[in-house]
Amino acid sequence: MRRTGFSAYRGTLALSVAAMALAGTTAAAQTGAGAADAGAGTGAGSGDAIIVTARKQAETLFEVPIAVSAFNSASIQDKMAQDITDLAEFTPGFQIQEAFGRDGDRPVMRGASNILFSDGKVGIFLDGAPYFGDFSSLDLANIERVEVIKGPQSAVFGRGTLSGAINVVLRRPTSEFEGRIAGTIGNFDRREISASLSGPITGGIGFQVGAKLFDIDGQWRNAAVAGERLGDQSTRQYTAGLFLDPTEDLSASVRWLHQKDDDGHFAIGLQQSGANNCYLATRSYYCGVVQPMNSFGINTDRLVRPGLYRNADRFIGDISWDIGGSGYEASFQAGYSDLVEVIGVDQTYDPRGFYFLPQAMCGQSFYALPNQDCRKSSFEATTGTRRKTQTYEGRLSSPVTDPFRWRVGMFHSIDKQRGMRDYLELNEVGPELLDDTRRVRNLAFFGGIDFDVTSELTIGAELRHQIDKVRNVTPTYRVGDVFDAAYLATVTLPNPNQTVGVAATRSATFKATLPRITINWKPQPDLSFYAQYSQGNSPGGFNKVTAPEPIYDEEKLINYEIGMKTAKFGFDYLNVSAFWQDYKNQVLTNTYVANNVVDSYSVNIGRTRIRGVELEGQLPLVGRILKLQFTYTFLDAEIRKGVEPERALQLLGTACKTGTAINLDRPGCREAASIAGNRPPLVAKHTGTVGLRFEHEAANGWTVFSGADLIYRSSYFAQTLNLARSGNSTKLNLQLGVSDERGLRISVYGRNVLGDETPVGILRYLDFPAARTPTGDYARAFGITPARKPEYGLTVSKSF
């Protein structure tokens, strides 16, 4: 896709109008005109304005004794949030790095680092049903609210919620017809339209339908392929639901969500080893703030299918029965998802053509491998996976008005993921291996109680016992069953009968009993305090059989927390929480080379202590006309016990090697490899936002509004070595618009208008063409993912 001249003009116009938004906000602070609040503050932490289901029961945000940031549809619109990644910027304790476009989510909740995958750390749910797979492209156009629940949620939500959970609550129909249509145009040829409609069909039966179409051109030119841009994105999302309420005591629904993403290759550049500036005499590294990338070269023309293709269908069905109107409720929920994902990546991150085998020798002498295609680099890979998931949950609970309340239930899920043969290739080192087929069965029993000791004091306890059975099957295939005879005739030593891979089956069972205990004290209607003890876990699993560590153990996180929520002292809302966490067997990833293929594997690094403070609030400055919104997080995360073999190489060189392998058992090497005292990767010590919201009634039912958000994130380290880091980031978003009492809303916006260039991702990598280091290893390099450029646009919506 190519940016037109009109697009460039439109971007310039939007820049001018966005600048006016900030001027309008400042002028509003000076004029002090009075008007009614349109609800810009009904987002994160807005007291009892939002009902949440953070404990899978309806409670006000003020009442729930947990740190929750909730964003309703109005707040999401106000913050110009397109996806959960945008909301993370306004959520204390929550960070997301998007190093690989809209694939490979890396959420970091309260300092629990995540390098290459999200399963097991922060779970995402649709109406309480587990959502498996990457969530960065999940659209928020037609949802009711998003609840970001911080701290271990394993006692309630189960598997994959070690450090937090995100519950996306879908919109339900009311007794009246309601709808909304919205459209956005912006620079980089951003084109977006969404629509939703809901209402009654007949007595006791309602419906909901919605759709969103989204496209944006890539922001970066690809120097390796003429006329191509990197980073373009496209999404088609459709939703539909049928809702049954035959009696006052019985309700049921079934919902369908279809999503198709079709993205080009993400922008990433390789900071080559020539930039390394430390440990040059052993294994060189880069120390300091990494260099921003100004040019990018990705060999997309050599990929079967460059970029990301994702096609998913998800179904959720539930039924709830208030037994005979007694207040005792029985409910059942089932979920099913079918996800196909194809990812094509030039893993050189560089316009240079990387080959493991010298091209002059490829196909000759001892490089004459069966079914070897010398024209194809093993770095140019396209992989396909299919993932099918079933979840079932049944619950029984007592009346919510009783002073002693209880709930019990059972959960079962089957999650199966397998590699797809369609995208296997032959390359310089022969046929590609087919990814393992992984199946995880989870069975859990849970329960909880709440007891009102007095009208002001409530004590609660929750417990979940879960059993995870993980099974990995390493498949094999016959070359002639995948590649046709005509193609095989063009490669070296064609052998259709070659069997690729070594069959293996591995299985393991992980059991955990996970508690949470809460105390909630509300001395006044607008003031509450809470204390909490909770545990979270992430079950272990298997790496590929070729990895240095074939298995990794489960992670465990223990959390101690206190907090306060209030609407006193002039604040609309003020939420403060402090926590201390003991993080055991933290899992991170590293790279390795096996059979002339580079890959990553998961490894337990040791033990981490995390302390932090979170703050969010809203303060009226001029009545209901001008308001200040703010968030702040302080995270003191420190690895207390752990080793990083590369550290031993840097300090002692070949003295820590036996042959080509690192040997930490050699004298002084294990001590040299210690990373105790370092900060976990991707964890910024300080994050925060400051925002101004102005809203004033004009003539004839029109309202003028504007907003400005300053978003700050301090530097984070790329890896546990704490050498290469991102640098501090400061972004400014602006918005200016008008709305009327009939549901029309028109706004212009600017995102990152200051042009902050701090990288959004840093990948510790290898510079394969470069000379080996003095230790005999590949030289280190770093894949740098750039920040998105300034974006401007116009949005028009109509609600009815």
C-alpha positions in Angstrom: 0.0 0.0 0.0 1.3 3.4 -0.9 0.7 6.8 0.8 -0.9 9.2 -1.7 -0.3 13.0 -1.9 -3.8 13.5 -0.4 -2.8 11.4 2.6 0.2 13.6 3.2 -1.9 16.7 3.0 -4.5 15.2 5.3 -1.7 14.4 7.8 -0.5 18.0 7.8 -4.0 19.3 8.3 -4.6 16.9 11.2 -1.4 18.1 12.8 -2.5 21.6 12.7 -5.9 20.8 14.2 -4.3 18.5 16.8 -2.1 21.3 17.9 -5.3 23.4 18.4 -6.6 20.7 20.8 -3.8 21.4 23.2 -4.4 25.2 22.9 -8.1 24.6 23.5 -7.3 22.6 26.7 -5.0 25.4 28.0 -7.5 28.1 27.2 -10.1 26.1 29.0 -8.0 26.1 32.1 -7.7 29.8 31.9 -11.4 30.6 31.2 -12.9 28.4 33.9 -16.4 28.2 32.3 -18.8 25.9 34.0 -20.6 22.9 32.4 -21.7 19.3 33.1 -19.3 16.4 33.0 -19.8 14.1 30.0 -18.2 11.1 31.8 -14.6 11.3 30.6 -13.7 10.2 34.2 -15.8 7.1 34.2 -12.9 5.0 33.1 -10.1 3.6 35.3 -10.9 3.6 38.9 -14.1 5.7 38.8 -15.6 4.6 42.0 -19.0 2.9 41.9 -19.7 4.2 38.4 -18.7 0.9 36.9 -19.8 -2.6 37.7 -17.0 -5.1 37.3 -16.8 -8.9 37.5 -13.1 -9.1 38.6 -14.1 -12.0 40.9 -16.7 -13.4 38.5 -19.4 -11.8 40.5 -21.0 -8.3 40.0 -19.4 -5.7 42.3 -18.8 -2.0 42.0 -15.2 -1.0 41.3 -15.1 0.8 44.7 -16.2 -2.4 46.6 -14.0 -5.0 45.0 -10.9 -5.5 47.3 -8.5 -5.9 44.4 -6.5 -3.5 42.3 -8.6 -3.1 39.1 -8.5 -0.6 36.3 -11.7 -0.6 34.4 -12.4 1.2 31.1 -16.0 1.5 29.9 -16.8 2.3 26.2 -16.8 6.0 26.9 -13.4 6.0 28.5 -12.0 3.8 25.7 -13.2 6.4 23.2 -11.9 9.2 25.3 -8.4 7.7 25.4 -8.5 6.9 21.7 -7.7 3.3 22.5 -7.8 0.9 19.6 -6.6 -2.2 21.5 -5.4 -3.4 24.8 -1.9 -2.2 24.1 -3.2 1.3 24.1 -5.1 0.8 27.4 -1.9 -0.5 29.0 -0.4 3.0 28.7 -3.2 4.2 31.1 -3.1 1.2 33.5 -0.7 1.4 36.5 1.6 -1.6 36.7 0.9 -2.8 33.1 3.3 -2.6 30.2 3.3 -4.2 26.8 6.2 -4.3 24.3 5.3 -5.0 20.7 8.5 -6.2 19.2 7.0 -8.3 16.5 4.0 -6.3 15.3 0.7 -7.7 16.2 2.2 -11.1 17.0 4.1 -12.4 20.0 2.4 -10.3 22.7 4.8 -9.5 25.6 2.7 -8.2 28.4 4.5 -7.3 31.7 2.2 -7.0 34.7 3.8 -5.7 37.9 7.3 -6.6 36.9 6.7 -10.2 35.8 8.8 -10.2 32.7 7.7 -11.8 29.4 10.1 -12.2 26.5 8.5 -14.1 23.6 5.1 -15.3 24.6 2.1 -14.4 26.8 0.6 -17.7 27.8 1.0 -18.2 31.5 1.8 -14.7 32.6 -1.2 -12.4 31.9 -4.5 -14.2 30.9 -7.2 -12.6 28.8 -10.8 -13.5 28.9 -14.0 -12.7 27.0 -16.8 -12.5 29.6 -14.8 -14.7 31.8 -14.1 -17.4 29.1 -10.4 -17.9 28.4 -9.1 -16.2 25.2 -6.2 -18.2 23.8 -3.6 -16.6 21.5 -2.2 -13.1 20.9 -4.6 -10.3 21.9 -2.9 -7.2 20.6 -5.3 -7.0 17.6 -8.5 -7.7 19.6 -10.7 -4.8 18.6 -12.5 -2.7 21.3 -15.0 -1.0 19.1 -18.2 -2.9 20.2 -17.4 -4.0 23.8 -19.0 -2.9 27.1 -15.8 -2.5 29.1 -12.3 -3.8 29.8 -11.2 -4.8 33.3 -7.4 -5.0 34.0 -7.1 -7.0 37.2 -3.6 -6.8 38.7 -1.8 -9.3 40.9 -2.2 -13.1 40.8 -5.6 -14.2 39.6 -5.1 -17.9 39.6 -7.5 -18.6 42.5 -10.4 -17.2 40.4 -9.5 -17.3 36.7 -7.1 -20.2 36.8 -4.3 -21.1 34.3 -2.3 -18.4 32.7 -2.9 -15.6 35.2 0.3 -15.6 37.2 0.6 -11.8 37.5 -2.8 -10.6 36.3 -5.8 -11.0 34.1 -7.7 -8.9 31.5 -11.5 -9.5 31.2 -13.1 -8.0 28.1 -16.9 -7.7 28.8 -19.0 -7.9 25.6 -22.0 -5.7 25.0 -25.5 -7.1 25.7 -28.8 -5.9 24.2 -31.3 -3.9 26.2 -35.1 -3.7 25.8 -34.6 -0.9 23.2 -32.9 -0.8 19.9 -29.4 0.7 20.2 -26.7 1.2 17.6 -23.5 3.0 16.8 -21.6 3.7 13.6 -18.1 5.2 13.5 -15.5 6.0 10.9 -11.9 7.2 11.0 -9.5 8.5 8.4 -5.9 9.4 9.1 -2.4 9.7 7.7 -0.7 6.5 6.4 -4.0 5.9 4.7 -5.7 4.9 7.9 -9.3 3.7 7.0 -11.6 2.4 9.7 -15.3 1.8 10.0 -17.3 0.0 12.7 -21.0 -0.5 13.3 -23.1 -2.3 15.9 -26.8 -2.8 16.5 -28.6 -4.5 19.3 -32.2 -4.8 20.6 -35.2 -7.1 21.1 -36.5 -9.6 18.6 -39.5 -10.5 20.6 -40.4 -11.0 24.2 -37.4 -12.5 26.1 -35.2 -12.7 23.0 -32.6 -10.2 21.9 -29.8 -9.9 19.5 -26.5 -8.1 18.9 -24.4 -7.7 15.8 -21.3 -5.8 15.0 -18.5 -5.3 12.5 -15.3 -3.5 12.1 -13.0 -3.0 9.0 -9.6 -1.5 9.6 -6.6 -0.8 7.3 -3.5 1.2 7.6 -0.4 1.4 5.4 3.1 0.7 6.7 5.0 3.6 8.2 8.5 2.5 7.0 10.0 1.9 3.6 11.6 -1.4 3.0 15.0 -0.8 1.5 15.3 -4.5 0.5 12.2 -4.5 -1.7 11.4 -1.6 -4.0 8.1 0.1 -3.4 7.2 -1.9 -0.3 6.4 -0.6 3.1 6.7 -2.3 6.5 4.1 -2.4 9.2 0.9 -2.3 7.3 -2.1 -3.8 9.1 -5.6 -5.0 8.2 -8.4 -6.4 10.4 -11.9 -7.7 9.7 -13.9 -8.4 12.8 -17.5 -9.6 13.0 -19.6 -10.3 16.1 -23.1 -11.7 16.6 -25.1 -12.8 19.6 -28.4 -14.2 20.6 -29.7 -13.6 24.1 -32.6 -15.5 25.8 -34.4 -14.3 28.9 -37.6 -16.5 29.0 -38.2 -15.7 32.7 -36.9 -13.4 35.3 -34.9 -16.2 36.8 -33.4 -17.7 33.7 -31.0 -16.2 31.0 -28.9 -17.7 28.3 -26.8 -16.5 25.4 -24.6 -17.6 22.6 -22.0 -15.4 20.9 -19.7 -15.6 17.9 -16.6 -13.5 17.3 -14.8 -13.8 14.0 -11.5 -12.0 13.4 -9.1 -12.0 10.5 -5.8 -10.1 10.5 -3.7 -9.7 7.4 -0.5 -7.7 8.3 2.6 -7.1 6.3 6.0 -7.8 7.8 6.7 -5.7 10.9 9.5 -3.1 10.9 12.6 -4.2 12.7 16.3 -3.3 12.2 19.4 -5.1 13.2 21.9 -3.1 15.3 25.0 -4.9 14.0 27.8 -6.2 16.1 30.1 -3.4 14.9 28.2 -1.1 17.3 29.2 -3.2 20.3 31.2 -1.2 22.9 31.9 -3.4 25.8 33.5 -6.8 26.6 35.3 -6.7 23.3 38.1 -9.0 24.5 35.7 -11.8 25.3 32.1 -11.9 23.9 31.3 -8.4 22.9 28.1 -6.7 23.8 26.4 -3.4 23.6 26.2 -1.3 26.8 23.9 1.8 27.0 20.8 3.0 25.1 20.4 1.2 21.8 20.5 3.1 18.6 17.2 4.1 17.0 16.8 2.5 13.6 16.3 4.9 10.7 16.3 2.4 7.8 15.0 -1.1 7.5 15.7 -3.9 5.0 13.6 -7.1 5.1 13.8 -9.7 2.4 10.1 -10.2 2.2 10.4 -11.3 -1.5 12.0 -14.5 -0.3 9.2 -15.5 2.1 6.3 -17.8 1.2 3.9 -15.6 3.0 5.5 -12.5 4.6 3.9 -10.9 7.7 1.0 -12.2 9.8 -2.2 -13.9 8.7 -4.6 -14.8 11.5 -8.1 -16.2 11.1 -10.0 -17.0 14.3 -13.6 -18.0 15.2 -14.6 -18.0 18.8 -17.9 -19.1 20.4 -19.1 -18.5 23.9 -22.3 -19.9 25.3 -23.6 -19.5 28.8 -26.8 -20.1 30.9 -27.6 -18.7 34.3 -30.5 -19.8 36.6 -31.6 -18.0 39.8 -33.0 -21.2 41.3 -36.7 -20.6 42.0 -36.0 -16.9 42.6 -34.1 -17.8 45.8 -30.9 -15.9 45.0 -29.0 -19.1 44.7 -27.5 -19.1 41.2 -26.3 -21.9 39.0 -24.4 -21.1 35.9 -22.6 -22.9 33.1 -20.3 -21.5 30.4 -18.7 -23.1 27.4 -16.2 -21.7 25.0 -14.7 -22.9 21.7 -12.0 -21.3 19.5 -10.4 -22.3 16.2 -7.4 -20.3 15.4 -5.1 -20.5 12.3 -2.0 -18.3 12.3 0.6 -18.0 9.6 3.8 -16.0 10.2 6.5 -15.2 7.6 9.6 -13.5 9.0 13.0 -12.7 7.6 14.9 -13.6 10.7 18.0 -11.8 9.6 16.3 -8.5 10.4 18.7 -7.1 7.9 18.9 -6.7 4.0 22.0 -8.9 4.0 21.3 -12.5 2.8 22.4 -14.8 5.7 23.3 -18.4 5.0 24.6 -20.9 7.5 26.4 -22.8 4.7 28.8 -21.0 2.3 27.0 -20.8 -1.0 30.0 -21.9 -2.9 30.0 -25.2 -1.1 26.2 -25.7 -0.9 25.2 -28.9 -2.6 28.8 -30.1 -2.9 31.1 -32.3 -0.8 29.9 -32.8 2.7 27.3 -30.1 2.2 25.4 -32.3 -0.3 22.4 -32.9 2.0 19.3 -34.8 0.9 16.6 -32.5 -0.4 18.8 -29.5 0.0 17.7 -26.3 -1.7 20.7 -24.0 -2.0 18.6 -21.1 -3.2 16.7 -20.8 0.1 18.2 -19.5 3.3 17.0 -21.1 6.5 16.5 -17.6 8.0 13.6 -16.9 5.6 10.9 -18.9 7.4 7.1 -19.1 7.1 5.4 -21.2 9.8 1.7 -22.1 10.2 -0.1 -23.3 13.3 -3.6 -24.3 14.1 -4.9 -24.1 17.6 -8.3 -25.4 18.9 -9.5 -24.9 22.4 -12.5 -26.0 24.4 -13.4 -24.7 27.9 -16.2 -25.5 30.3 -17.0 -24.0 33.6 -19.9 -24.6 36.1 -20.6 -22.5 39.2 -23.0 -22.5 42.1 -23.3 -19.5 44.4 -25.4 -18.3 47.3 -27.4 -15.0 47.5 -25.2 -11.9 47.2 -27.3 -10.2 49.9 -26.4 -12.7 52.6 -23.8 -11.7 55.2 -22.1 -15.1 54.6 -21.7 -15.8 50.9 -20.1 -18.7 49.1 -19.4 -20.1 45.6 -18.1 -23.3 44.3 -17.3 -24.6 40.8 -15.4 -26.8 38.4 -13.4 -25.9 35.2 -12.1 -28.1 32.4 -10.2 -27.1 29.2 -8.5 -28.8 26.3 -6.0 -26.7 24.4 -4.3 -28.3 21.3 -1.8 -26.7 19.0 -0.1 -28.2 16.0 2.1 -27.2 13.2 0.8 -27.0 9.6 2.5 -28.9 6.8 1.3 -26.3 4.2 4.2 -24.0 5.0 7.1 -26.4 5.3 10.0 -25.6 3.1 13.3 -27.0 1.8 16.3 -24.8 2.4 20.1 -24.7 2.5 20.3 -27.3 5.4 17.5 -29.5 4.1 13.8 -30.0 5.0 12.3 -27.9 7.8 11.2 -29.7 11.0 7.5 -29.7 11.8 6.6 -28.0 15.1 5.6 -30.1 18.0 1.9 -30.9 18.6 1.1 -29.6 22.1 -1.9 -30.6 24.1 -2.7 -29.2 27.6 -5.6 -30.6 29.7 -6.6 -28.5 32.7 -9.0 -29.6 35.4 -9.7 -27.3 38.3 -12.0 -27.2 41.4 -12.5 -23.8 43.0 -14.5 -22.1 45.7 -14.7 -18.9 47.7 -16.4 -17.3 50.7 -17.1 -13.8 51.9 -18.2 -12.9 55.4 -19.4 -9.5 56.6 -18.0 -9.3 60.1 -19.7 -6.0 60.4 -21.4 -3.6 58.0 -17.9 -2.1 57.4 -15.6 -5.1 57.5 -15.6 -8.1 55.1 -13.2 -11.0 55.0 -12.9 -13.2 52.0 -11.1 -16.4 51.0 -10.7 -18.2 47.6 -9.0 -21.4 46.7 -8.4 -23.2 43.5 -6.8 -26.7 43.0 -5.8 -27.3 39.4 -4.1 -30.2 37.5 -2.4 -29.5 34.2 -1.4 -32.4 32.0 1.0 -31.3 29.3 1.8 -33.6 26.3 4.2 -32.8 23.5 4.4 -35.0 20.4 7.3 -34.4 18.0 6.0 -35.4 14.6 7.8 -36.7 11.5 6.8 -36.6 7.9 7.8 -38.1 4.6 9.3 -35.5 2.1 7.3 -36.9 -0.8 4.0 -36.4 1.1 4.7 -32.7 1.3 6.7 -31.7 -1.8 5.8 -32.7 -5.3 8.1 -34.6 -7.6 8.6 -31.6 -10.0 10.0 -29.4 -7.2 12.1 -32.2 -5.7 13.8 -32.7 -9.1 15.3 -29.2 -8.8 17.1 -29.7 -5.4 20.2 -31.5 -4.4 19.9 -35.3 -3.9 16.1 -35.5 -4.2 14.8 -38.2 -1.9 11.0 -38.3 -1.5 11.3 -41.2 1.0 13.4 -39.2 3.5 11.8 -39.1 6.9 12.2 -35.7 8.6 12.4 -35.5 12.3 12.7 -37.9 15.1 9.4 -39.0 16.7 9.1 -38.4 20.4 6.4 -38.1 23.0 6.9 -36.3 26.3 4.3 -35.7 29.0 4.2 -34.1 32.4 1.7 -33.3 35.1 1.7 -30.1 37.1 -0.5 -29.6 40.2 -1.1 -26.5 42.2 -3.3 -25.3 45.1 -3.7 -21.5 44.9 -5.2 -19.4 47.6 -6.3 -15.7 47.9 -7.3 -14.1 51.2 -8.8 -10.5 51.3 -9.8 -8.1 54.0 -12.0 -5.1 53.0 -12.7 -2.3 55.5 -15.1 0.6 54.5 -15.2 3.0 57.4 -17.1 5.6 55.3 -19.2 5.3 52.1 -16.5 7.0 50.0 -13.4 5.4 51.6 -12.3 1.8 51.7 -9.1 0.0 52.6 -8.1 -3.6 51.6 -5.4 -6.1 52.2 -4.6 -9.2 50.2 -2.5 -12.3 50.2 -2.5 -14.3 46.9 -0.6 -16.9 44.9 -0.3 -17.4 41.2 1.4 -19.9 39.1 2.2 -20.7 35.5 2.6 -24.4 34.8 5.8 -25.7 33.2 6.2 -27.2 29.8 8.6 -28.5 27.1 11.0 -26.9 24.8 11.9 -28.5 21.5 14.0 -31.6 21.8 17.0 -29.9 20.4 17.0 -27.1 23.0 19.7 -26.9 25.7 17.0 -27.3 28.3 14.3 -29.7 27.2 11.9 -28.8 30.0 11.1 -25.8 32.2 9.5 -25.9 35.6 6.4 -24.1 36.7 6.6 -20.5 38.0 5.1 -19.4 41.3 4.4 -15.8 42.5 3.4 -14.9 46.0 1.8 -11.5 46.4 1.2 -9.3 49.5 -0.8 -6.1 48.9 -2.6 -3.3 50.6 -4.6 -0.6 49.0 -7.0 2.4 49.4 -9.9 3.6 47.3 -11.6 6.9 47.9 -13.6 9.8 46.5 -12.6 12.2 49.3 -10.1 15.1 49.4 -11.7 16.7 46.3 -11.0 13.7 44.0 -13.6 12.1 41.8 -11.6 9.0 42.6 -8.2 8.1 44.0 -6.8 4.6 44.1 -3.5 3.7 45.8 -2.0 0.2 46.1 1.4 -1.1 47.4 2.6 -4.7 46.9 5.5 -7.0 47.6 6.0 -10.1 45.5 8.2 -13.2 45.7 8.6 -14.6 42.2 10.1 -18.1 42.0 11.4 -20.0 38.9 10.8 -17.0 36.6 10.8 -18.2 33.0 12.5 -16.2 30.3 14.0 -17.1 26.9 17.3 -17.4 25.2 18.5 -18.2 21.7 20.4 -21.3 20.6 21.7 -22.8 17.3 21.0 -26.5 16.6 21.3 -28.4 13.3 22.2 -25.1 11.7 18.9 -23.5 12.8 18.5 -20.6 15.2 15.7 -20.9 17.7 14.6 -19.8 21.2 13.9 -21.8 24.3 12.4 -21.2 27.7 14.5 -21.4 30.8 14.0 -20.8 34.6 16.4 -18.0 35.6 15.9 -18.1 39.4 14.2 -16.0 41.9 13.0 -12.3 41.8 11.7 -9.9 44.4 9.3 -7.2 43.2 8.0 -4.2 45.2 5.8 -1.5 43.8 3.4 1.3 44.3 0.5 2.2 42.0 -1.5 5.3 41.9 -4.4 6.5 39.7 -7.0 9.3 40.1 -9.0 12.1 38.7 -9.2 15.6 40.2 -11.6 18.4 39.1 -9.7 21.6 38.5 -12.5 23.8 37.4 -15.8 22.3 38.5 -16.9 19.7 35.9 -15.3 21.6 33.1 -11.6 20.8 33.4 -10.3 17.7 35.1 -6.8 16.3 35.7 -6.3 12.5 35.2 -3.2 10.8 36.3 -1.5 7.4 36.9 1.9 6.5 38.3 3.7 3.2 38.9 7.0 2.6 40.8 8.5 -0.9 40.3 11.5 -2.0 42.3 12.1 -5.5 40.7 15.4 -7.3 41.5 16.6 -10.7 40.6 17.8 -12.2 43.9 19.0 -15.5 42.6 19.9 -16.6 39.1 22.6 -17.2 36.5 23.1 -16.1 32.9 25.8 -18.2 31.2 26.7 -15.4 28.8 27.8 -13.3 31.8 30.5 -15.8 32.6 31.8 -15.6 29.0 31.9 -11.9 29.2 33.9 -11.9 32.5 36.1 -14.9 32.1 36.0 -15.8 28.4 37.1 -19.3 27.3 38.0 -20.3 30.8 34.2 -21.1 31.1 34.1 -23.3 28.1 34.7 -27.0 27.5 35.1 -27.3 23.7 32.4 -25.1 22.2 30.0 -25.5 25.1 29.7 -23.2 28.2 30.6 -25.0 31.3 29.6 -23.2 34.5 31.2 -26.0 36.6 34.7 -24.8 35.8 36.4 -22.7 38.5 34.7 -19.4 39.3 32.3 -19.6 36.3 29.0 -20.2 38.2 29.9 -17.2 40.5 30.7 -15.1 37.4 27.4 -16.0 35.8 25.4 -14.7 38.7 22.8 -12.0 37.8 21.7 -11.4 41.3 21.0 -7.7 41.9 19.9 -7.1 38.2 16.5 -5.9 37.1 14.3 -8.3 35.1 14.1 -7.4 31.4 11.4 -5.2 29.9 10.5 -3.8 33.3 10.5 0.1 33.5 11.0 1.4 37.0 8.8 4.4 36.5 5.7 4.8 34.3 2.9 7.3 34.4 0.4 9.5 32.6 -0.9 13.0 33.1 -4.0 14.0 31.2 -6.3 17.1 31.0 -9.9 16.8 30.0 -12.0 19.8 29.0 -15.7 19.7 28.3 -18.1 22.7 28.0 -21.7 23.0 26.7 -22.1 25.3 23.8 -25.2 26.6 22.1 -28.1 24.5 20.7 -27.2 21.2 22.5 -23.6 21.1 21.3 -20.7 20.3 23.6 -17.0 21.1 22.9 -14.4 18.8 24.4 -10.6 18.5 24.2 -8.0 16.3 25.8 -4.2 16.0 26.2 -2.3 13.0 27.6 1.4 12.9 28.4 2.6 9.3 28.6 6.0 8.5 30.2 8.0 5.3 30.6 11.5 5.1 32.0 14.2 3.0 30.4 14.0 -0.8 30.5 16.7 -3.4 29.9 16.7 -5.8 26.9 17.9 -8.8 28.9 18.9 -10.0 32.3 22.5 -8.8 31.7 21.3 -5.2 32.3 23.6 -3.8 29.6 21.5 -2.7 26.5 18.5 -0.6 27.4 15.8 1.3 25.6 16.1 4.9 27.0 13.2 6.9 28.4 10.0 7.5 26.4 7.7 10.5 26.5 4.6 10.6 24.2 1.9 13.2 23.8 -1.6 12.5 22.5 -4.1 15.2 21.7 -7.8 15.3 20.9 -10.3 18.1 20.0 -14.0 17.7 19.1 -17.7 18.4 19.4 -20.7 16.3 20.2 -24.4 16.9 20.3 -27.2 15.5 22.5 -28.4 13.3 19.7 -25.3 11.1 19.7 -23.2 12.7 17.0 -19.5 13.0 17.9 -16.7 14.5 15.7 -13.1 14.7 16.8 -9.6 15.2 15.4 -6.7 13.5 17.1 -2.9 13.3 17.2 -1.0 10.4 18.6 2.7 10.7 19.6 2.7 14.3 18.2 6.2 14.9 19.6 7.6 12.1 17.5 9.1 10.1 20.3 11.5 7.5 18.8 12.2 5.3 21.8 12.2 1.7 20.6 9.1 -0.4 21.5 11.1 -3.6 21.4 14.7 -4.9 21.8 15.6 -8.4 20.8 19.0 -9.8 21.9 20.1 -11.5 18.7 23.2 -12.7 16.7 25.2 -11.2 13.9 25.8 -14.3 11.8 27.9 -12.8 8.9 30.2 -11.0 11.3 33.5 -12.5 12.6 33.3 -14.8 15.6 34.1 -13.3 19.0 37.3 -14.2 20.9 35.3 -16.8 22.7 34.5 -18.5 19.4 30.8 -17.5 19.6 28.6 -15.7 17.1 28.8 -11.9 17.7 25.8 -10.3 19.5 23.5 -8.0 17.7 20.1 -6.5 18.6 16.9 -6.4 16.7 15.3 -2.9 17.3 11.6 -2.3 16.7 10.8 1.3 16.1 8.1 3.4 17.8 5.1 4.3 15.7 5.4 7.6 14.0 3.1 10.5 14.7 -0.4 9.7 13.6 -3.3 12.2 12.9 -6.8 11.7 11.9 -10.5 12.5 12.0 -13.2 10.3 13.7 -16.9 10.7 13.3 -19.4 8.5 15.2 -23.2 8.5 15.7 -25.0 6.6 18.5 -28.7 6.0 18.5 
